Amino acid sequence: MKAFIFDLDGVIVFTDKFHYQAWKKMADRMGIYFDEVINNRLRGVSRAESLEIILEKCEEVLTEEKKAELMEEKNNTYRELLHTMTPADVSDEVRNTLDALRAAGYRLAIGSSSKNAKFILERVGLLDAFDAISDGTNITHSKPDPEVFVKAGEFLGIGAEECVVVEDAYAGIDAARAAGMKSVGIGDASGYGKADYKIQAFKELLDIAEI
């Protein structure tokens, strides 16, 4: 075990509410029914796949150009909301745990489907906390495809068998397994049987790392 690869949303920061608000605003304008139950299906999947799920409730057949416009509209709203984030949006527990892992010699990376990962990390003052960032800007397949984690391992220069993925979504745990990496389930994924480790608190990573 030489490296930890972290999902971003739901693990390091919590921006689910912003995603929901942005998609809700777009859906309401289009007259498409959208609620928190549908929103839960969007966790861990790409923006394009998220839109397709929302459009299941849309009777109109949309062109690819229109879909692209809707995704851009949603992302613009989302980024406006992200501007309200500050370093206070990251807990001391998360910061102290990341510091301890780095001090112990572990390499740290982000493995997120979000195209806004770097922007979020910059807003909360964590951009320099990671040795590599693999996100939606460098992948073509979202979780449960392993690409985002495979790329993170490559960026770190560390083999899959020496990487541990920390995820809060089932799709992320599946992606880690497909990448040949160990996985830690936290949050919703703490009850997922396929996770190699299950934790309730972020600081429990120190036990896994034997620090």
N, CA, C and O of each residue as an XYZ file, in Angstrom:
844
protein
N       0.839     -1.183      0.000
C       0.000      0.000      0.000
C       0.885      1.249      0.000
O       1.567      1.551      0.980
N       0.854      1.965     -1.129
C       1.710      3.145     -1.250
C       0.930      4.429     -1.529
O       1.446      5.531     -1.341
N      -0.318      4.278     -1.979
C      -1.067      5.478     -2.370
C      -2.551      5.364     -2.039
O      -3.126      4.276     -2.034
N      -3.147      6.506     -1.765
C      -4.588      6.603     -1.580
C      -5.157      7.493     -2.679
O      -4.657      8.590     -2.927
N      -6.207      7.008     -3.332
C      -6.890      7.773     -4.375
C      -8.303      8.074     -3.868
O      -9.059      7.165     -3.525
N      -8.638      9.343     -3.829
C      -9.910      9.763     -3.241
C     -10.899     10.262     -4.287
O     -10.556     11.051     -5.168
N     -12.130      9.785     -4.168
C     -13.213     10.456     -4.859
C     -13.330     11.835     -4.207
O     -12.880     12.017     -3.075
N     -13.918     12.793     -4.890
C     -13.999     14.149     -4.343
C     -15.337     14.413     -3.651
O     -15.394     14.594     -2.435
N     -16.404     14.432     -4.437
C     -17.721     14.715     -3.870
C     -18.167     13.596     -2.936
O     -18.189     12.427     -3.323
N     -18.515     13.951     -1.726
C     -18.995     12.968     -0.767
C     -17.899     12.323      0.052
O     -18.178     11.547      0.967
N     -16.638     12.639     -0.270
C     -15.495     12.091      0.465
C     -14.653     13.220      1.054
O     -14.460     13.300      2.267
N     -14.157     14.088      0.178
C     -13.340     15.224      0.614
C     -14.221     16.450      0.874
O     -14.079     17.132      1.889
N     -15.123     16.709     -0.057
C     -16.078     17.816      0.078
C     -17.485     17.291     -0.199
O     -17.659     16.169     -0.674
N     -18.473     18.108      0.100
C     -19.860     17.698     -0.106
C     -20.576     18.751     -0.942
O     -21.025     19.779     -0.433
N     -20.670     18.467     -2.235
C     -21.298     19.417     -3.156
C     -22.586     18.857     -3.754
O     -23.124     19.417     -4.709
N     -23.080     17.756     -3.195
C     -24.303     17.148     -3.716
C     -25.442     18.155     -3.794
O     -26.209     18.163     -4.757
N     -25.550     19.003     -2.776
C     -26.652     19.972     -2.746
C     -26.568     20.945     -3.919
O     -27.589     21.382     -4.451
N     -25.325     21.282     -4.320
C     -25.156     22.191     -5.450
C     -25.550     21.519     -6.766
O     -26.190     22.128     -7.624
N     -25.152     20.248     -6.908
C     -25.553     19.503     -8.113
C     -27.072     19.444     -8.204
O     -27.653     19.691     -9.261
N     -27.699     19.116     -7.093
C     -29.159     18.990     -7.074
C     -29.821     20.317     -7.445
O     -30.734     20.350     -8.270
N     -29.358     21.408     -6.834
C     -29.953     22.712     -7.098
C     -29.796     23.114     -8.561
O     -30.706     23.690     -9.158
N     -28.633     22.805     -9.130
C     -28.369     23.180    -10.523
C     -29.216     22.356    -11.495
O     -29.804     22.900    -12.429
N     -29.272     21.038    -11.266
C     -30.106     20.194    -12.127
C     -31.586     20.548    -11.958
O     -32.339     20.557    -12.932
N     -31.998     20.836    -10.733
C     -33.394     21.169    -10.439
C     -33.804     22.438    -11.177
O     -34.886     22.502    -11.760
N     -32.938     23.443    -11.149
C     -33.232     24.693    -11.838
C     -33.417     24.458    -13.332
O     -34.340     25.000    -13.940
N     -32.528     23.642    -13.928
C     -32.630     23.338    -15.357
C     -33.905     22.558    -15.663
O     -34.627     22.871    -16.610
N     -34.172     21.531    -14.843
C     -35.343     20.684    -15.068
C     -36.641     21.474    -14.918
O     -37.564     21.319    -15.718
N     -36.707     22.311    -13.903
C     -37.914     23.121    -13.692
C     -38.159     24.044    -14.880
O     -39.300     24.219    -15.308
N     -37.101     24.628    -15.409
C     -37.254     25.524    -16.559
C     -37.771     24.765    -17.772
O     -38.523     25.308    -18.582
N     -37.358     23.489    -17.894
C     -37.784     22.654    -19.023
C     -39.137     21.994    -18.776
O     -39.703     21.376    -19.677
N     -39.657     22.125    -17.554
C     -40.922     21.476    -17.223
C     -40.785     19.978    -17.033
O     -41.733     19.228    -17.267
N     -39.593     19.535    -16.604
C     -39.324     18.115    -16.398
C     -39.347     17.808    -14.903
O     -38.715     18.504    -14.110
N     -40.075     16.768    -14.529
C     -40.144     16.407    -13.111
C     -38.785     15.894    -12.634
O     -38.167     15.037    -13.265
N     -38.336     16.445    -11.499
C     -37.043     16.053    -10.946
C     -37.095     16.204     -9.435
O     -37.485     17.253     -8.923
N     -36.699     15.151     -8.720
C     -36.699     15.218     -7.263
C     -35.432     14.573     -6.700
O     -34.560     14.149     -7.458
N     -35.333     14.500     -5.385
C     -34.123     13.988     -4.748
C     -33.929     12.487     -4.979
O     -32.800     11.996     -4.965
N     -35.027     11.765     -5.192
C     -34.917     10.331     -5.479
C     -34.214     10.123     -6.822
O     -33.316      9.290     -6.940
N     -34.630     10.883     -7.824
C     -33.977     10.819     -9.132
C     -32.536     11.302     -9.002
O     -31.624     10.730     -9.599
N     -32.340     12.355     -8.219
C     -31.002     12.916     -8.032
C     -30.020     11.891     -7.473
O     -28.841     11.906     -7.825
N     -30.499     11.001     -6.604
C     -29.625      9.976     -6.023
C     -29.059      9.036     -7.079
O     -27.996      8.446     -6.886
N     -29.775      8.896     -8.202
C     -29.297      8.028     -9.273
C     -28.129      8.660    -10.042
O     -27.448      7.986    -10.815
N     -27.911      9.944     -9.822
C     -26.875     10.654    -10.569
C     -25.513     10.572     -9.911
O     -24.517     10.995    -10.498
N     -25.451     10.040     -8.716
C     -24.202     10.047     -7.955
C     -23.137      9.185     -8.627
O     -23.360      8.012     -8.928
N     -21.975      9.794     -8.854
C     -20.841      9.051     -9.397
C     -20.841      8.848    -10.896
O     -19.936      8.210    -11.434
N     -21.867      9.393    -11.597
C     -21.908      9.218    -13.055
C     -21.620     10.555    -13.731
O     -21.664     11.607    -13.092
N     -21.331     10.505    -15.000
C     -20.935     11.698    -15.740
C     -22.106     12.652    -15.934
O     -23.267     12.302    -15.723
N     -21.763     13.867    -16.342
C     -22.784     14.888    -16.595
C     -23.725     14.442    -17.706
O     -24.938     14.622    -17.604
N     -23.164     13.857    -18.775
C     -23.998     13.421    -19.897
C     -24.955     12.303    -19.481
O     -26.127     12.309    -19.856
N     -24.449     11.357    -18.713
C     -25.302     10.258    -18.243
C     -26.352     10.772    -17.263
O     -27.482     10.283    -17.246
N     -25.980     11.752    -16.454
C     -26.934     12.350    -15.522
C     -28.088     12.989    -16.285
O     -29.252     12.828    -15.918
N     -27.758     13.711    -17.345
C     -28.802     14.358    -18.148
C     -29.738     13.327    -18.755
O     -30.952     13.531    -18.775
N     -29.191     12.220    -19.252
C     -30.033     11.175    -19.845
C     -31.019     10.609    -18.823
O     -32.164     10.308    -19.158
N     -30.571     10.468    -17.581
C     -31.462      9.977    -16.523
C     -32.591     10.974    -16.286
O     -33.752     10.586    -16.158
N     -32.250     12.256    -16.228
C     -33.265     13.298    -16.020
C     -34.249     13.328    -17.189
O     -35.449     13.526    -16.992
N     -33.738     13.133    -18.403
C     -34.583     13.203    -19.605
C     -35.516     12.009    -19.759
O     -36.351     11.993    -20.663
N     -35.386     11.016    -18.895
C     -36.343      9.907    -18.910
C     -37.755     10.425    -18.648
O     -38.736      9.816    -19.074
N     -37.850     11.546    -17.950
C     -39.143     12.152    -17.625
C     -39.565     13.199    -18.659
O     -40.587     13.867    -18.497
N     -38.777     13.333    -19.708
C     -39.063     14.334    -20.739
C     -39.710     13.662    -21.957
O     -39.163     12.703    -22.501
N     -40.845     14.153    -22.372
C     -41.547     13.554    -23.506
C     -40.959     14.008    -24.844
O     -41.117     13.336    -25.863
N     -40.285     15.145    -24.825
C     -39.699     15.694    -26.045
C     -38.385     14.978    -26.381
O     -37.603     14.644    -25.490
N     -38.157     14.749    -27.673
C     -36.890     14.171    -28.124
C     -35.942     15.321    -28.446
O     -36.222     16.161    -29.301
N     -34.813     15.336    -27.738
C     -33.885     16.455    -27.877
C     -32.696     16.099    -28.764
O     -32.241     14.955    -28.790
N     -32.206     17.092    -29.484
C     -31.014     16.904    -30.310
C     -29.777     16.882    -29.417
O     -29.819     17.319    -28.267
N     -28.687     16.372    -29.958
C     -27.440     16.361    -29.205
C     -26.983     17.787    -28.899
O     -26.395     18.052    -27.851
N     -27.262     18.702    -29.831
C     -26.902     20.103    -29.614
C     -27.677     20.682    -28.430
O     -27.115     21.408    -27.610
N     -28.962     20.359    -28.346
C     -29.785     20.843    -27.240
C     -29.312     20.246    -25.919
O     -29.275     20.936    -24.900
N     -28.956     18.978    -25.938
C     -28.461     18.329    -24.723
C     -27.178     19.004    -24.245
O     -26.980     19.210    -23.047
N     -26.321     19.341    -25.185
C     -25.070     20.020    -24.839
C     -25.360     21.374    -24.198
O     -24.692     21.774    -23.245
N     -26.368     22.081    -24.732
C     -26.760     23.375    -24.164
C     -27.260     23.214    -22.732
O     -26.937     24.023    -21.863
N     -28.050     22.168    -22.490
C     -28.591     21.932    -21.157
C     -27.486     21.588    -20.158
O     -27.516     22.032    -19.010
N     -26.514     20.795    -20.606
C     -25.400     20.453    -19.716
C     -24.576     21.691    -19.386
O     -24.110     21.851    -18.258
N     -24.400     22.560    -20.369
C     -23.655     23.795    -20.139
C     -24.425     24.707    -19.185
O     -23.840     25.343    -18.308
N     -25.733     24.761    -19.368
C     -26.584     25.566    -18.480
C     -26.472     25.077    -17.042
O     -26.300     25.866    -16.114
N     -26.574     23.756    -16.876
C     -26.461     23.183    -15.528
C     -25.109     23.483    -14.924
O     -25.021     23.870    -13.758
N     -24.038     23.308    -15.712
C     -22.694     23.494    -15.185
C     -22.433     24.952    -14.816
O     -21.733     25.228    -13.842
N     -22.987     25.883    -15.584
C     -22.814     27.295    -15.256
C     -23.466     27.625    -13.917
O     -22.904     28.359    -13.104
N     -24.660     27.075    -13.697
C     -25.344     27.278    -12.414
C     -24.543     26.643    -11.291
O     -24.366     27.236    -10.228
N     -24.062     25.437    -11.535
C     -23.276     24.708    -10.526
C     -22.017     25.481    -10.150
O     -21.692     25.605     -8.969
N     -21.314     25.997    -11.143
C     -20.077     26.732    -10.867
C     -20.360     28.027    -10.102
O     -19.557     28.446     -9.269
N     -21.494     28.655    -10.385
C     -21.879     29.844     -9.617
C     -22.038     29.484     -8.141
O     -21.623     30.234     -7.257
N     -22.642     28.329     -7.892
C     -22.836     27.877     -6.519
C     -21.504     27.505     -5.874
O     -21.300     27.733     -4.682
N     -20.597     26.930     -6.670
C     -19.282     26.544     -6.140
C     -18.476     27.751     -5.673
O     -17.613     27.628     -4.804
N     -18.755     28.898     -6.242
C     -18.032     30.113     -5.842
C     -18.292     30.470     -4.381
O     -17.559     31.261     -3.788
N     -19.339     29.881     -3.808
C     -19.634     30.163     -2.397
C     -18.797     29.291     -1.467
O     -18.804     29.500     -0.254
N     -18.069     28.308     -2.022
C     -17.277     27.419     -1.183
C     -16.026     28.120     -0.671
O     -15.457     28.977     -1.346
N     -15.606     27.741      0.539
C     -14.414     28.303      1.176
C     -13.656     27.160      1.857
O     -14.170     26.043      1.918
N     -12.452     27.411      2.370
C     -11.728     26.380      3.115
C     -12.522     25.808      4.288
O     -12.243     24.699      4.743
N     -13.502     26.554      4.775
C     -14.328     26.072      5.885
C     -15.209     24.886      5.481
O     -15.782     24.213      6.338
N     -15.315     24.633      4.165
C     -16.132     23.514      3.691
C     -15.400     22.179      3.767
O     -15.964     21.142      3.416
N     -14.148     22.195      4.223
C     -13.404     20.954      4.462
C     -13.174     20.841      5.964
O     -12.680     21.778      6.592
N     -13.529     19.709      6.533
C     -13.411     19.534      7.976
C     -11.958     19.416      8.424
O     -11.082     19.033      7.648
N     -11.721     19.749      9.681
C     -10.379     19.576     10.254
C      -9.981     18.104     10.224
O      -8.806     17.781     10.044
N     -10.944     17.220     10.398
C     -10.663     15.780     10.379
C     -10.079     15.363      9.036
O      -9.103     14.616      8.985
N     -10.670     15.841      7.959
C     -10.170     15.516      6.623
C      -8.769     16.104      6.418
O      -7.869     15.406      5.951
N      -8.584     17.363      6.758
C      -7.279     18.006      6.569
C      -6.189     17.309      7.381
O      -5.103     17.037      6.871
N      -6.488     17.025      8.644
C      -5.488     16.407      9.520
C      -5.141     14.993      9.059
O      -3.990     14.569      9.157
N      -6.148     14.260      8.552
C      -5.909     12.896      8.071
C      -5.045     12.913      6.819
O      -4.116     12.115      6.691
N      -5.348     13.816      5.897
C      -4.531     13.938      4.682
C      -3.089     14.301      5.028
O      -2.149     13.758      4.448
N      -2.920     15.225      5.978
C      -1.573     15.626      6.404
C      -0.810     14.445      7.001
O       0.379     14.264      6.736
N      -1.503     13.646      7.807
C      -0.858     12.498      8.457
C      -0.457     11.437      7.433
O       0.607     10.829      7.546
N      -1.309     11.220      6.440
C      -0.989     10.236      5.401
C       0.240     10.686      4.603
O       1.125      9.882      4.311
N       0.284     11.952      4.261
C       1.434     12.464      3.503
C       2.708     12.397      4.347
O       3.775     12.036      3.852
N       2.579     12.748      5.622
C       3.748     12.717      6.506
C       4.295     11.305      6.662
O       5.488     11.116      6.902
N       3.414     10.314      6.525
C       3.829      8.921      6.648
C       4.395      8.373      5.346
O       4.819      7.219      5.286
N       4.400      9.203      4.298
C       5.017      8.796      3.036
C       4.074      8.297      1.968
O       4.517      7.869      0.902
N       2.771      8.345      2.236
C       1.811      7.901      1.226
C       1.635      8.974      0.157
O       1.675     10.171      0.439
N       1.441      8.516     -1.069
C       1.121      9.420     -2.173
C      -0.391      9.557     -2.228
O      -1.113      8.590     -1.984
N      -0.878     10.757     -2.549
C      -2.313     11.030     -2.543
C      -2.763     11.556     -3.897
O      -2.082     12.367     -4.524
N      -3.929     11.079     -4.336
C      -4.471     11.532     -5.614
C      -5.984     11.681     -5.519
O      -6.633     11.111     -4.641
N      -6.518     12.453     -6.435
C      -7.967     12.567     -6.603
C      -8.360     11.742     -7.822
O      -7.687     11.787     -8.851
N      -9.454     10.986     -7.703
C     -10.019     10.248     -8.824
C     -11.505     10.564     -8.895
O     -12.324      9.894     -8.265
N     -11.845     11.587     -9.664
C     -13.221     12.093     -9.690
C     -13.718     12.265    -11.116
O     -12.958     12.663    -11.999
N     -14.986     11.967    -11.343
C     -15.574     12.164    -12.669
C     -15.867     13.629    -12.948
O     -16.158     13.997    -14.086
N     -15.793     14.462    -11.927
C     -16.119     15.880    -12.062
C     -15.100     16.619    -12.913
O     -13.894     16.417    -12.770
N     -15.592     17.477    -13.798
C     -14.709     18.340    -14.571
C     -14.350     19.602    -13.783
O     -13.532     20.410    -14.223
N     -14.971     19.755    -12.619
C     -14.731     20.926    -11.785
C     -13.815     20.622    -10.606
O     -13.680     21.445     -9.701
N     -13.185     19.452    -10.606
C     -12.409     19.010     -9.445
C     -11.327     20.010     -9.043
O     -11.219     20.370     -7.870
N     -10.538     20.453     -9.997
C      -9.449     21.382     -9.668
C      -9.993     22.702     -9.135
O      -9.433     23.281     -8.203
N     -11.078     23.171     -9.723
C     -11.685     24.423     -9.279
C     -12.173     24.297     -7.836
O     -11.963     25.201     -7.027
N     -12.824     23.172     -7.514
C     -13.308     22.946     -6.152
C     -12.143     22.888     -5.174
O     -12.186     23.515     -4.116
N     -11.111     22.143     -5.523
C      -9.939     22.021     -4.647
C      -9.281     23.382     -4.412
O      -8.801     23.672     -3.316
N      -9.268     24.197     -5.441
C      -8.705     25.538     -5.294
C      -9.555     26.375     -4.345
O      -9.020     27.101     -3.508
N     -10.877     26.277     -4.472
C     -11.781     27.060     -3.624
C     -11.614     26.703     -2.152
O     -11.684     27.576     -1.287
N     -11.392     25.419     -1.867
C     -11.306     24.983     -0.461
C      -9.875     24.908      0.046
O      -9.637     24.485      1.177
N      -8.915     25.321     -0.789
C      -7.527     25.376     -0.349
C      -6.836     24.029     -0.245
O      -5.979     23.835      0.617
N      -7.207     23.085     -1.125
C      -6.595     21.755     -1.067
C      -5.884     21.365     -2.361
O      -5.489     20.210     -2.526
N      -5.722     22.301     -3.263
C      -5.136     21.962     -4.558
C      -3.736     21.375     -4.414
O      -3.345     20.499     -5.186
N      -2.980     21.855     -3.425
C      -1.606     21.385     -3.239
C      -1.516     20.156     -2.336
O      -0.420     19.666     -2.066
N      -2.653     19.658     -1.871
C      -2.638     18.523     -0.940
C      -2.474     17.184     -1.659
O      -2.223     16.158     -1.027
N      -2.618     17.204     -2.988
C      -2.587     15.951     -3.750
C      -1.457     15.942     -4.765
O      -1.123     16.964     -5.364
N      -0.879     14.765     -4.942
C       0.239     14.597     -5.868
C      -0.223     14.464     -7.308
O       0.549     14.710     -8.235
N      -1.476     14.079     -7.502
C      -2.016     13.915     -8.850
C      -3.532     14.094     -8.810
O      -4.177     13.817     -7.798
N      -4.082     14.556     -9.916
C      -5.529     14.725    -10.031
C      -5.989     14.117    -11.349
O      -5.600     14.566    -12.427
N      -6.817     13.095    -11.242
C      -7.445     12.488    -12.410
C      -8.934     12.827    -12.303
O      -9.595     12.479    -11.325
N      -9.446     13.514    -13.330
C     -10.841     13.959    -13.240
C     -11.530     13.882    -14.595
O     -11.025     13.273    -15.538
N     -12.697     14.519    -14.667
C     -13.494     14.442    -15.886
C     -12.851     15.061    -17.106
O     -13.324     14.858    -18.224
N     -11.772     15.820    -16.908
C     -11.102     16.450    -18.048
C     -10.139     15.515    -18.756
O      -9.677     15.819    -19.856
N      -9.826     14.362    -18.131
C      -8.847     13.469    -18.766
C      -9.368     12.045    -18.971
O      -8.594     11.125    -19.236
N     -10.679     11.874    -18.847
C     -11.252     10.542    -19.054
C     -12.371     10.590    -20.084
O     -12.948     11.644    -20.349
N     -12.663      9.434    -20.657
C     -13.777      9.345    -21.610
C     -14.882      8.446    -21.082
O     -15.987      8.436    -21.625
N     -14.593      7.689    -20.026
C     -15.593      6.789    -19.433
C     -15.695      7.083    -17.937
O     -14.682      7.201    -17.247
N     -16.931      7.200    -17.445
C     -17.113      7.482    -16.020
C     -17.331      6.181    -15.251
O     -17.555      5.131    -15.853
N     -17.267      6.248    -13.949
C     -17.470      5.087    -13.084
C     -18.850      4.479    -13.359
O     -19.807      5.221    -13.584
N     -18.972      3.164    -13.348
C     -18.056      2.163    -12.779
C     -16.890      1.722    -13.675
O     -16.166      0.789    -13.328
N     -16.704      2.385    -14.819
C     -15.506      2.118    -15.603
C     -14.288      2.540    -14.763
O     -14.337      3.575    -14.099
N     -13.215      1.769    -14.781
C     -12.058      2.052    -13.921
C     -11.127      3.145    -14.421
O     -10.141      3.459    -13.754
N     -11.416      3.734    -15.583
C     -10.458      4.633    -16.228
C      -9.931      5.732    -15.314
O      -8.726      5.986    -15.292
N     -10.812      6.392    -14.554
C     -10.370      7.532    -13.739
C      -9.348      7.113    -12.683
O      -8.436      7.874    -12.360
N      -9.503      5.887    -12.142
C      -8.557      5.407    -11.136
C      -7.283      4.871    -11.773
O      -6.192      5.044    -11.230
N      -7.421      4.222    -12.923
C      -6.245      3.737    -13.656
C      -5.341      4.923    -14.008
O      -4.123      4.862    -13.839
N      -5.958      6.000    -14.499
C      -5.189      7.201    -14.853
C      -4.526      7.797    -13.604
O      -3.376      8.233    -13.664
N      -5.240      7.815    -12.481
C      -4.675      8.364    -11.243
C      -3.425      7.586    -10.840
O      -2.415      8.172    -10.452
N      -3.505      6.253    -10.938
C      -2.347      5.417    -10.621
C      -1.180      5.690    -11.552
O      -0.024      5.728    -11.131
N      -1.505      5.881    -12.838
C      -0.462      6.179    -13.818
C       0.184      7.528    -13.515
O       1.405      7.667    -13.596
N      -0.637      8.526    -13.163
C      -0.106      9.859    -12.849
C       0.828      9.797    -11.643
O       1.824     10.518    -11.574
N       0.488      8.919    -10.688
C       1.314      8.764     -9.495
C       2.552      7.918     -9.761
O       3.546      8.008     -9.041
N       2.480      7.091    -10.808
C       3.571      6.174    -11.101
C       3.595      4.992    -10.155
O       4.655      4.439     -9.864
N       2.420      4.605     -9.674
C       2.306      3.513     -8.701
C       1.343      2.451     -9.238
O       0.284      2.780     -9.772
N       1.713      1.189     -9.095
C       0.903      0.084     -9.609
C      -0.440     -0.049     -8.913
O      -0.590      0.335     -7.753
N      -1.409     -0.594     -9.625
C      -2.765     -0.731     -9.105
C      -2.811     -1.502     -7.797
O      -3.585     -1.164     -6.900
N      -1.985     -2.538     -7.683
C      -2.007     -3.384     -6.493
C      -1.516     -2.648     -5.248
O      -1.688     -3.134     -4.130
N      -0.906     -1.478     -5.439
C      -0.396     -0.686     -4.309
C      -1.240      0.554     -4.037
O      -0.870      1.404     -3.227
N      -2.389      0.650     -4.728
C      -3.285      1.802     -4.563
C      -4.563      1.402     -3.827
O      -5.093      0.309     -4.024
N      -5.043      2.303     -2.982
C      -6.300      2.113     -2.265
C      -7.227      3.271     -2.614
O      -6.851      4.436     -2.482
N      -8.430      2.952     -3.057
C      -9.415      3.962     -3.450
C     -10.391      4.205     -2.310
O     -10.874      3.258     -1.690
N     -10.683      5.469     -2.033
C     -11.652      5.836     -1.001
C     -12.876      6.416     -1.692
O     -12.787      7.440     -2.371
N     -14.028      5.755     -1.518
C     -15.231      6.095     -2.272
C     -16.482      6.072     -1.397
O     -16.557      5.339     -0.411
N     -17.468      6.895     -1.782
C     -18.751      6.887     -1.075
C     -19.877      6.341     -1.948
O     -21.020      6.245     -1.500
N     -19.557      5.981     -3.198
C     -20.579      5.490     -4.122
C     -20.289      4.055     -4.551
O     -19.136      3.667     -4.734
N     -21.351      3.283     -4.707
C     -21.198      1.888     -5.144
C     -20.452      1.812     -6.466
O     -19.593      0.951     -6.653
N     -20.790      2.731     -7.398
C     -20.144      2.724     -8.720
C     -18.646      2.943     -8.585
O     -17.865      2.403     -9.368
N     -18.243      3.732     -7.596
C     -16.829      3.979     -7.374
C     -16.101      2.763     -6.839
O     -14.964      2.490     -7.223
N     -16.765      2.029     -5.947
C     -16.180      0.789     -5.425
C     -16.019     -0.215     -6.557
O     -14.992     -0.886     -6.658
N     -17.037     -0.317     -7.409
C     -16.969     -1.226     -8.561
C     -15.817     -0.826     -9.496
O     -15.113     -1.681    -10.034
N     -15.643      0.481     -9.674
C     -14.566      0.977    -10.541
C     -13.201      0.634     -9.963
O     -12.286      0.257    -10.695
N     -13.067      0.765     -8.648
C     -11.797      0.433     -7.997
C     -11.458     -1.038     -8.184
O     -10.319     -1.389     -8.493
N     -12.459     -1.897     -7.994
C     -12.248     -3.343     -8.180
C     -11.854     -3.647     -9.609
O     -10.972     -4.469     -9.855
N     -12.515     -2.978    -10.563
C     -12.206     -3.203    -11.978
C     -10.796     -2.740    -12.318
O     -10.174     -3.250    -13.250
N     -10.294     -1.762    -11.550
C      -8.939     -1.261    -11.771
C      -7.884     -2.133    -11.101
O      -6.685     -1.923    -11.288
N      -8.335     -3.116    -10.318
C      -7.398     -3.980     -9.611
C      -6.865     -3.356     -8.341
O      -5.788     -3.716     -7.866
N      -7.634     -2.400     -7.781
C      -7.214     -1.704     -6.573
C      -8.078     -2.082     -5.378
O      -9.230     -2.483     -5.542
N      -7.527     -1.956     -4.189
C      -8.303     -2.130     -2.971
C      -9.226     -0.926     -2.821
O      -8.964      0.132     -3.393
N     -10.307     -1.083     -2.053
C     -11.248      0.019     -1.897
C     -11.677      0.179     -0.451
O     -11.734     -0.779      0.321
N     -11.980      1.441     -0.109
C     -12.511      1.788      1.204
C     -13.871      2.427      0.987
O     -13.985      3.426      0.276
N     -14.898      1.861      1.594
C     -16.233      2.428      1.494
C     -16.512      3.339      2.673
O     -16.343      2.948      3.828
N     -16.940      4.561      2.373
C     -17.317      5.517      3.406
C     -18.675      6.102      3.015
O     -19.051      6.047      1.844
N     -19.406      6.654      3.964
C     -20.716      7.200      3.644
C     -21.648      6.102      3.172
O     -21.739      5.048      3.802
N     -22.340      6.338      2.071
C     -23.268      5.339      1.530
C     -22.579      4.022      1.221
O     -23.177      2.959      1.387
N     -21.331      4.075      0.773
C     -20.604      2.864      0.379
C     -20.058      2.084      1.571
O     -19.490      1.006      1.394
N     -20.222      2.612      2.775
C     -19.719      1.896      3.961
C     -20.511      0.614      4.209
O     -20.078     -0.252      4.969
N     -21.668      0.497      3.567
C     -22.464     -0.717      3.711
C     -22.396     -1.614      2.488
O     -23.159     -2.574      2.377
N     -21.487     -1.308      1.568
C     -21.392     -2.082      0.325
C     -20.456     -3.264      0.526
O     -19.289     -3.095      0.879
N     -20.977     -4.454      0.299
C     -20.228     -5.679      0.554
C     -18.959     -5.830     -0.262
O     -18.045     -6.543      0.153
N     -18.880     -5.172     -1.418
C     -17.710     -5.329     -2.282
C     -16.519     -4.473     -1.842
O     -15.414     -4.648     -2.355
N     -16.730     -3.551     -0.898
C     -15.628     -2.719     -0.412
C     -14.697     -3.570      0.444
O     -15.163     -4.366      1.260
N     -13.390     -3.411      0.268
C     -12.413     -4.185      1.050
C     -12.366     -3.714      2.498
O     -12.170     -4.508      3.418
N     -12.547     -2.418      2.684
C     -12.594     -1.837      4.032
C     -13.848     -0.976      4.119
O     -14.294     -0.411      3.121
N     -14.408     -0.881      5.310
C     -15.600     -0.052      5.514
C     -15.371      0.823      6.737
O     -15.066      0.326      7.821
N     -15.523      2.134      6.553
C     -15.278      3.055      7.656
C     -16.456      4.017      7.818
O     -17.194      4.293      6.872
N     -16.606      4.511      9.033
C     -17.656      5.486      9.322
C     -17.105      6.907      9.380
O     -17.827      7.869      9.119
N     -15.827      7.037      9.722
C     -15.196      8.347      9.854
C     -13.924      8.402      9.016
O     -13.206      7.409      8.901
N     -13.651      9.553      8.436
C     -12.499      9.728      7.546
C     -11.185      9.393      8.245
O     -10.278      8.831      7.632
N     -11.084      9.738      9.524
C      -9.838      9.513     10.272
C      -9.496      8.036     10.435
O      -8.362      7.691     10.770
N     -10.487      7.155     10.196
C     -10.226      5.720     10.298
C      -9.267      5.241      9.204
O      -8.757      4.123      9.270
N      -9.025      6.084      8.205
C      -8.026      5.735      7.179
C      -6.647      5.561      7.797
O      -5.819      4.822      7.264
N      -6.395      6.220      8.897
C      -5.109      6.102      9.568
C      -4.901      4.699     10.121
O      -3.771      4.216     10.191
N      -5.996      4.041     10.516
C      -5.913      2.665     10.980
C      -5.574      1.732      9.813
O      -4.757      0.820      9.941
N      -6.224      1.985      8.675
C      -5.951      1.176      7.479
C      -4.503      1.358      7.029
O      -3.846      0.410      6.600
N      -4.021      2.602      7.136
C      -2.642      2.900      6.748
C      -1.640      2.485      7.810
O      -0.430      2.571      7.603
N      -2.155      2.031      8.956
C      -1.321      1.599     10.096
C      -0.401      2.725     10.561
O       0.793      2.527     10.784
N      -0.988      3.907     10.700
C      -0.251      5.057     11.216
C      -0.570      5.220     12.714
O      -0.056      6.133     13.360
